[in-house]
Amino acid sequence: MQNAIIRPCTIEHLDQYGAIYAAAFSGEPWNDDWSVKDATTHVGELLESKQHYGLECIVEGEVASFILGTSMLFHYGRTFEINDLAVAPQHQRKGIASRLLRQCLDDLKAQGIVGFHLITAREGILPSFYDSFGFKKEKRVMLMGL
């Protein structure tokens, strides 16, 4: 995607992020039932976090994708959790997610982030996508829910 522009997320594009999020996570592999309103609220809450970091990808003048997360300090250093990486369905499978993720990792490593975490689907293409960037299944911790 050579004509894509990657730049920091901005609150002015919140409605666009919400629409992209709802559309992206309503499809495979998630098939979640997100309303645009709830997705916009979700993304807005992350953008309001003091420790947020995010990038958007602009293609032909419109927001095509974004990556967004928050950092947290632990005894061994500051880590970053990738909360959302969403690509509008019409822009998927064009390398946008890879460019956003690579830029995010490079930027935050340069800022001293010592670790990265994310939650993704157990099956399908996503584990191998993240594995190609060096992410591995955690051996010492597990996700629990109630």
KOLMIBA-701599 format. One line per 4 residues: their letters; for each residue z, y, x of N, C-alpha, C. Coordinates in steps of 0.1 Angstrom, whole numbers, plus 5000, padded with zeros to 4 digits. Each point is the difference from the previous one (the first is absolute). Last residue first. Layout:
<recs>
a> Z,Y,X,Z,Y,X,Z,Y,X ~ ...
</recs>
This chain:
<recs>
lgml> 5339,4860,4853,5009,4996,4989,4994,5005,4987 ~ 4985,4987,5056,5000,5008,4988,5010,4995,4989 ~ 4983,4998,5057,5007,4994,4989,4999,5009,4988 ~ 4976,4989,5052,5001,5009,4988,5007,4992,4989
mvrk> 5008,4991,5054,4992,4997,4988,5002,5010,4989 ~ 5007,4991,5059,5004,5006,4987,4991,4995,4989 ~ 4995,4986,5046,5015,5003,4999,5004,5005,4987 ~ 4954,4991,5013,5007,4988,5001,5015,5001,4998
ekkf> 4951,5026,4983,5013,5001,5006,5007,4987,5001 ~ 4947,5008,5002,5010,4996,4991,5013,5002,5007 ~ 4962,5029,5019,5003,4986,4999,5011,4999,4990 ~ 4960,5038,5021,5012,4997,4991,5001,4985,4999
gfsd> 4964,5023,5025,5012,4996,5007,5012,4997,4991 ~ 4954,5011,4988,5006,5012,5006,5013,4997,5007 ~ 4975,4967,4976,4991,5005,5010,5005,5013,5006 ~ 5024,4980,4965,5002,4992,5012,4990,5005,5011
yfsp> 4997,5017,4956,5011,5006,5007,5002,4993,5014 ~ 4966,4982,4972,4997,5014,5003,5011,5006,5009 ~ 5007,4957,4982,4992,5000,5012,4995,5014,5004 ~ 5026,4995,4960,5008,4996,5012,4991,5000,5013
lige> 4979,5011,4958,5008,5010,5006,5009,4995,5011 ~ 4968,4975,4971,4995,5006,5012,5009,5009,5007 ~ 5019,4960,4968,4988,5008,5000,4996,5006,5013 ~ 5052,4988,4984,4987,4993,5001,4988,5010,5000
rati> 5045,5016,4998,5002,4988,5009,4987,4993,5002 ~ 5006,5054,4991,4998,4987,4993,5001,4989,5010 ~ 5027,5042,5015,4986,4998,4995,5000,4987,4993 ~ 5033,5041,5026,5000,4988,4990,4986,4999,4995
lhfg> 5021,5023,5048,4993,5001,4988,5002,4987,4991 ~ 5015,5030,5051,5002,4989,4990,4991,5003,4988 ~ 5010,5014,5057,4993,5003,4987,5002,4988,4991 ~ 5023,5026,5048,4996,4988,4992,4994,5004,4987
vigq> 5014,5032,5035,5001,4987,5007,4996,4988,4992 ~ 4988,5057,5004,5004,4989,4991,5000,4987,5007 ~ 4987,5044,5019,5012,4993,5003,5005,4989,4990 ~ 4959,5030,5002,5012,5008,4996,5013,4992,5003
akld> 4957,4981,5007,5001,5011,5009,5012,5009,4997 ~ 4991,4964,4972,5005,4995,5013,5001,5011,5010 ~ 4982,5011,4958,5014,4998,5000,5006,4994,5012 ~ 4953,5008,4996,5007,5012,4998,5015,4998,5002
dlcq> 4971,4962,4999,4999,5008,5012,5008,5012,5000 ~ 4998,4974,4960,5008,4993,5011,4999,5008,5013 ~ 4974,5017,4964,5014,5000,4997,5009,4994,5011 ~ 4953,4996,5003,5004,5014,5002,5015,5002,4998
rllr> 4981,4958,4989,5000,5002,5014,5005,5014,5004 ~ 4995,4990,4954,5011,4992,5006,5000,5003,5015 ~ 4964,5018,4976,5013,5007,4997,5012,4993,5007 ~ 4957,4980,5005,5001,5013,5007,5013,5007,4997
saig> 4991,4960,4977,5002,4997,5014,5001,5013,5008 ~ 4990,5003,4954,5014,4995,5002,5002,4998,5015 ~ 4956,5010,4988,5009,5011,4999,5014,4996,5002 ~ 4958,4972,4999,5007,5003,5013,5010,5012,4999
krqh> 4973,4978,4964,4992,5009,5009,5007,5004,5012 ~ 5016,4976,4959,4992,4991,5009,4990,5008,5008 ~ 5018,5027,4958,5006,4988,5007,4989,4992,5008 ~ 4996,5040,4969,4999,5002,5015,5006,4988,5008
qpav> 4999,5004,4951,4986,5002,5004,4999,5002,5016 ~ 5044,4994,4979,4991,4988,4999,4986,5002,5005 ~ 5040,5029,5021,4993,5000,4987,4991,4988,4999 ~ 5043,4997,5031,4986,5005,5001,4994,4999,4986
aldn> 5052,5000,5026,4992,4998,4988,4986,5006,5002 ~ 5051,4987,5021,4987,5002,5006,4990,4997,4988 ~ 5057,5009,5006,4988,4999,4993,4988,5002,5009 ~ 5045,4996,5017,5003,4997,4986,4987,4998,4992
ieft> 5018,4995,5052,4988,5004,4993,5002,4996,4985 ~ 5038,5012,5038,4996,4990,4990,4987,5006,4993 ~ 5027,5007,5050,4992,5006,4989,4996,4988,4991 ~ 5042,5013,5039,4989,4991,4996,4993,5007,4988
rgyh> 5035,5014,5045,4994,5003,4987,4988,4991,4996 ~ 5043,4984,5033,4989,5011,4999,4995,5002,4986 ~ 5037,4970,5013,4990,4998,5011,4988,5010,5000 ~ 5036,5000,4967,5007,5000,5013,4990,4998,5011
flms> 4979,5021,4957,5008,4989,5002,5007,5001,5013 ~ 4970,5033,4963,5007,4998,5012,5009,4988,5000 ~ 4953,5013,4971,5015,4998,4999,5005,4997,5014 ~ 4952,5018,4970,5006,4995,5012,5015,5000,4998
tgli> 4954,4996,4966,5011,5008,5004,5007,4993,5012 ~ 4947,5004,4974,5012,4992,5002,5011,5009,5005 ~ 4943,4994,4985,5012,5008,4999,5012,4991,5002 ~ 4941,5006,4998,5011,4992,5005,5013,5009,5000
fsav> 4948,5001,4973,5011,5006,5007,5010,4989,5005 ~ 4945,5013,4978,5010,4991,5004,5012,5008,5006 ~ 4960,5020,4982,4996,4986,4998,5012,4991,5003 ~ 4989,5055,4987,5010,4991,5006,4995,4985,4996
egev> 4963,5039,5004,5010,4995,4991,5010,4990,5008 ~ 4959,5022,5019,5008,5011,4993,5011,4995,4991 ~ 4972,4970,5027,4991,5009,4992,5008,5009,4991 ~ 5033,4972,5021,4986,4995,5001,4992,5009,4990
icel> 5052,4997,5025,4991,5008,4992,4986,4995,5002 ~ 5054,4982,5007,4986,4999,5005,4991,5007,4989 ~ 5055,5004,5016,4990,4998,4990,4987,4999,5007 ~ 5056,4993,5014,4986,5004,5003,4991,4997,4988
gyhq> 5058,5006,5013,4988,4994,4993,4987,5006,5005 ~ 5059,4996,5003,4988,5003,5008,4989,4994,4992 ~ 5057,5014,4992,4987,4994,4997,4989,5004,5010 ~ 5050,5011,4994,4995,4992,5011,4986,4993,4997
ksel> 5024,5028,4968,5001,5007,5012,4993,4993,5012 ~ 4987,4992,4948,5009,4995,5010,4999,5009,5013 ~ 4970,5003,4961,5012,5009,5000,5011,4996,5010 ~ 4960,4974,4992,4996,5013,5006,5012,5010,5001
legv> 5006,4958,4977,4999,4998,5015,4996,5013,5007 ~ 5002,5001,4953,5014,4998,5006,4999,4998,5015 ~ 4959,5004,4976,5007,5012,5001,5014,4999,5006 ~ 4975,4961,4990,4995,5007,5012,5007,5013,5002
htta> 5011,4977,4960,5003,4992,5012,4996,5007,5013 ~ 4987,5019,4959,5014,5002,5002,5004,4993,5013 ~ 4957,4993,4986,5001,5013,5005,5015,5004,5003 ~ 4990,4959,4979,4995,5000,5014,5002,5013,5006
dkvs> 5009,4997,4954,5011,4993,5008,4996,5000,5015 ~ 4967,5017,4970,5012,5009,5000,5011,4994,5009 ~ 4961,4975,4992,4997,5011,5010,5013,5009,5001 ~ 5007,4949,4988,4994,5012,4993,4998,5011,5011
wddn> 5003,4945,5008,5005,5014,5003,4993,5010,4991 ~ 5005,4946,5006,4997,5009,4988,5006,5014,5003 ~ 4981,4959,5036,5012,5007,4994,4995,5009,4988 ~ 4977,4968,5034,4999,4999,4985,5012,5006,4993
wpeg> 4988,4988,5050,5012,5004,4993,5000,4998,4985 ~ 4966,4996,5038,5007,4987,4996,5012,5003,4991 ~ 4961,5020,4985,5004,4990,5009,5006,5005,5013 ~ 5002,5035,4960,4990,4990,5004,5007,4989,5009
sfaa> 5023,5039,4985,4996,4993,4988,4991,4989,5002 ~ 5014,5031,5034,5010,4990,4997,4998,4992,4987 ~ 4970,5037,5013,5000,4990,5010,5010,4988,4998 ~ 4998,5037,4969,4987,4993,5000,5001,4988,5011
ayia> 5036,5031,4998,5000,4992,4987,4987,4991,5000 ~ 5004,5030,5036,5011,4990,5001,4999,4990,4988 ~ 4972,5039,5001,4996,4990,5010,5010,4988,5000 ~ 5012,5037,4974,4988,4993,4994,4995,4989,5009
gyqd> 5035,5028,5017,5004,4992,4989,4989,4992,4993 ~ 4989,5031,5034,5007,4988,5006,5005,4991,4988 ~ 4982,5041,4987,4989,4991,5005,5006,4987,5006 ~ 5030,5034,4986,4993,4994,4988,4989,4990,5005
lhei> 5022,5026,5034,5009,4990,4994,4993,4993,4988 ~ 4987,5036,5033,4991,4989,4996,5008,4989,4993 ~ 5021,5040,5018,4989,5005,4991,4991,4988,4995 ~ 5035,4994,5033,5004,4999,4986,4990,5005,4990
tcpr> 4986,4978,5047,5005,5013,4995,5004,4998,4986 ~ 4988,4971,5050,5001,5000,4985,5006,5014,4996 ~ 4972,4996,5047,5013,4997,4994,5000,5001,4984 ~ 4955,4985,5025,5009,5011,5002,5013,4997,4992
iian> 4946,4981,5013,5014,4996,4998,5009,5012,5004 ~ 4946,4990,4984,5009,5009,5006,5014,4995,4997 ~ 4947,4978,5001,5013,5001,4994,5008,5009,5008 ~ 4954,4983,5007,5002,5013,4994,5013,5003,4994
qm> 4988,4957,5021,4998,5011,5010,5003,5014,4994 ~ 5010,4947,4991,5000,5012,4991,5000,5012,5009
</recs>
